[in-house]
Structure formats: C-alpha cells, structure tokens
C-alpha cells in the first residue's frame, strides 16, 4: 500500500538489516523484485537518490514488509514556468 508519491528514498540500513536477518542474497532479492542486481547495489550504496513507486513496491513485497518501512516518500520540486 502506497500513497500517491511517485518516488522514494531507500532506508538503506533497514533493507540491509532485513537482508541479514532473513539470510537473503542481494542477487535473489533483485531478481524477484524485477530489478537488475547492479541497480539494487546502487540503491544500497546510496548512489541512486530516487526510486520509482513500482520498484519500491516490488522490493517491499519480496522483503515481506511495507513500502514505508523501507523507504521515505519524496516530493520532487518542479521547475517554475518561465513566462515569455
């Protein structure tokens, strides 16, 4: 269950703890989440700032937790229109 946010920022330490507690391999989680293992690695290293709604939902489902347990909703600022 997610709100209407389109992007999230991953709570890296929470995800790493879930992986460790459940003895889950990162490649396995990535594969069943429908993301590339390199993408998951980038998320966990903090090299990716925003994660799309559908990807975070898939990851939460595989980890057996809620989206809000593993990620913070992000409101992206839109650039202001320039009047001509």
ABEGO torsion letter per residue (X at the ends): XBBABABBBBBAAAAAAAAAAAGBBAAAAAAAAGBBAAAAAAAAAGABABBBAAAAAAAAAAAGBBAAAABBBBBBBBBBBBBX
